[in-house]
Amino acid sequence: FVDSDQFEWIELQNISAAVVDMTWVRFTEGLAYDLTAGTMMQPGQRLVVARERAAFLLRYPGAVEVLAPGAFTNATALNNGGEAVQLTGADGLPVKSFAYDDSFPWPAVADGHGPSLVLIAPSTNPDHTVATHWRSSAQSGGNPGGSDSIPFTGDPGGDTDSDGYSNLIEYALGPNPIITSAAGPEGITFTVPVMTGADDVLLTGEVSTALTGWAPADLIG
């Protein structure tokens, strides 16, 4: 395989508590693919559709059990610069429709640099159109058929390793996090480490000019 785009794949997950009949469900934007008749997805089950089946199995041989038959059709592919994706039901109505991108606030590292684009907390059915509901995968190539999320355990206010940082802070930022700052023409920029996969916490930024009133600030990943 001479083109890294040949290894593209997209994943579906049944987040309901019921078995879902996927017969005649199909991708109609972004890529073309029709799920085969009789495809049933169990609660929580994941199903991966590959652009090229042989390429996918070469890179992810252990994911054969979650791989759907066939591959993308009509010579379609996922646009590296972002585009609209739509999954359409058997009734012709959209099941899920959204657009992704490869620039801020979307996680740019997922654009051809190894990690895949991962929906955060998919079981909560987050709005797919919101960039901050996505992140890069914890490992290069992603984890088709499974989650790479790291669940939080323990006392969030405790300090198990007695280093002055709470368990929740170290879950979100990593062990012994180091926050640095640098002055620039537009003010001070703070660099904060983030633990990839720590999806049980939401990080937000705030800025103040006098440390009295605070306003939302962008976090640039």
N, C-alpha and C positions, 0 to 999 in steps of 0.2 A: 504494500500500500504506500503510495507516494504522496498522498494528500491527507493531512491531519483531519480535514473535514469529513473524511470517510468514516471516522469513528464516532460521528454524532449519534445521539440517542435522546429520547424523551420518555419520561416516566409518568404513568397514571397510577393513582392510588384510590381505592374505595374507602372513603372516610366515614361511611355510614355503618349502621349496625345490621344492615340487611344484605343479602346476596343481590348483586346487580347484574342484570342481563345486558351485555354490551353488544348484542347482535345489531348490526347496521349502524353502530356508533362509528364516527369517522372524523378524521382531521380534515378540515376544509380550507384552512388558511395557515400559512407558514410551512406546512408540509402536507402531503397527500398520503392518506393511509386509511383503509377500511378494516375495522376489526372483523374477524371471521364470524360466521353464523355459529351460535351456540357458545360464544365466549361468556363465561360467567365469572364474576369477580367476587370472592368472598370478603367479608368485612375485614378491613385493614390490609387486604392484598394489594401488592404492587405489580404493575405490568409494564415492561419496557419495550418500546418500539425503536428499532435501530435503523439508521440510514442504510447501512450495509451490514447484513447479518454476519458474513465471514469476518469482517473487520472487528465487529463487536466481540465475537467469540474468541478472536485471537487475543484481544486485550482483557476481556472479562470472562474467561472460560468457566469460572465458578457461578456465573449468573445465568447459565443456560435455562434454569428452571423458571426464571421470571421473564424470559424473552418471548415476545409475541411472534407468531409465524410471519414469515416474509420480511419486508423492509419498506422504507419510504417508496412511494410509487411516483410515476410521472416525472422522474428525474428531479424531484424536489429535494430541497435541503434547507437547513435553518440558516438564516442570514446572520453573518458574523457581526453586522452593525446594528442588529435589532430589527424586529418586525412584529406584525400581529400574528397571533396564534389562535385558532378557534377549533374547539372540539364540538361537533354537532351530533345531536341525538338522532335516534331512529325516526323521530317525528319531524325532523328538519329544523328544530329549534336549537339555539346554542346551549350547550351544557356549561362550557367555560370559554370565555373570550377575553383576551388581554394582549398587551404589547409589551415586549421587553426591550432593553437598550443596553449599550455597552459603555456608556459614559455616566459621570456623576449625575444623580446619586446612586446609580446602579453599580454593583461591584465589578469594576473594570478588570480585576485580576481573573475573572471567569471568562474573559474574552481571549481565548487562545493561549493562555499562559499555564494551562494544566488543570486547575480546579474547574469543576462544573458549577452551574448556577442552581442553587438549592432554595426551595421555598421553606421559610421558617415556620415551624409548628403547623404543618399541613392539616392536622386533624381538627384545627380550629377554623378551617375554611377561611383563611385570611384573604383580603382583597388582592388578587394577583396583579392588579395594575399599579400597586404602590411599591416603589423601588425598595423601600426600607423593609419590606416583608420578604426580601430575598437576600441571600449571602453567598459567598463562595464556599465550596466544599472544603472540609477539613483536610482532605487528602487529594493529591493530584489524580485527575481522572474521575473523581467522584466515587460514589458507592451505589451503583445501580442495583435496585432491588432491596435496599436497606437504608437505614438512617445513620448519619454520622453525628447526630445530636448527642451532646453530653448532658445527661440529666443531673440536676442539682440534688445533693443529699446532705443531710446534717442540719445543724443549727445555723441559720443565716447570720445571726448576730454574734455567734461565737467566734473564737480565734483559736482553732485547734492547734496550730503550730506556734502560737504565742509570738507572732512577729509584728503585731500591731495592726494587721489588716484583718478585717472580718472575713469569715468563710465565704460570704456572698460576694465581697469585693474580689477575692482571689479566684472565685469561680468565674466571674465576669472578665477580669483583667489578667488572670494568670498568677502563679505563685510569686510573691515578693515583687509586685508590679512597680516599675519605675516610670514616673511621669516627668517628662522634660518640657522645657519652655524655651522659646527663642523670640527675641524682639525683631519686628520687621516694620516696614513703612505703614502697614495697616493695623498695627497693634501687636499683641503677643499671641503667638501660636503655641498651643499646648499639644504635645504628642502623647497619646494614651494607648497603651497596649490593649489588645482585645483577644480574648480566648475564643478562637473559632469553634463553633459548635455549642457554645453556651447559650442555648436558645431559651432557657427558662428565665432569662433576665433581659430587660430592654434598656439599652443605653441611649440617653438623650443628651444633647448639649445645650448649655445656657451661657449667655454672655451678659456682662454688666460693665458700665463705665464708672460706676461709683460704689459698687458692691452693696447697693441698697435695693435697686430694682433690677430684675433679671428678665431677659427675653430669650426665646428659643434661638439656638445657633446650629448651623449645619455641622454634622460630623462627616468628614471626608475620609472614606475608607481606601 
